[in-house]
Amino acid sequence: MKEFEVAVIGGGPAGLTSALYLLRARRKIVLIEKLSPGGQVLLTEKIENYPGFPNGIAGFELADAFSKQVDLYNPEKIFGEVKSLKIGDNFHTVELEEEEIKAKAIVIASGARWRKLGVPGEQEFAGKGVSYCAVCDGNFFRDQVVACIGGGDTALEESLYLSKIVKKIYLIHRRDKFRGTKIYQEKVLANPKIEVLWDTVVTEFKGEEELQAVGLRNVKTGENKVLNVSGAFVFIGVEPNTDFLPSEIKKDERGFVFTDSEMRTNIPGIFAAGDIRAKLCRQVSTAVGDGACAGFNASSYLEQLNDD
């Protein structure tokens, strides 16, 4: 069984930044990534709000730049899915599909996934009209007609944000009233650019090379119709990638990991960074900041162990 000073779980912006800081501190680390380095950044066509790129940058290009910078330090990598994390005294154990590794410290940066509708065409048009982030992709639909799906705070807030950019929004909600905060409800209902379609669900996403329409069904009348739109934003929540974490690590009611301001969890030697954390703002820039903090403090934790 291989032993490391730190195991970084997740190869998105938070994990890669954490790895970079640890490698520059000359720590022996392993970077564990389920798929390709970059995480959800790879699903974003263009990122226009990351500092340093005034003209924006393609998601895959930014992810590739992150990965190349880390690779300069030749880290050991494992591509595979983490099945479980076992808490220990001197070492924590990371169980993968085909092997187990031990590490004195762990940085959990496994991220979160946008909840999907699970209807035909959603996967096909992801990044080609179907989006899960208005801040990331709203400008691609300037002065166009779009749909937003959801009824919570995120759907209402993001619809209000998009109303400053697009021509018209159809806000599709499966119930006859919103779940979001009252003040957001009032603003949405008063906004002339937003038309609410109550008691309605999306049945499919349609188009050729890019999204052109959404199929709808009224849950009360059963009526089906097709709505022509250039884009569709799905805001039905996010889910943390925490299935592998033990119950000893404290999480909120949705499964996101609690940390302090230094990215420390309630378990000594275990840190969390990026979208996996219980927080409000989930952006590339905040993930990078979390990762830097987690990497720095994981290295400091190892120094304390050596001093003891």
Summary of the structure (lengths in Angstrom):
residues: 308
radius of gyration: 21.2
end to end distance: 25.0
largest distance: 69.8
contacts: 1047
relative contact order: 0.18
helix: 27%
strand: 31%
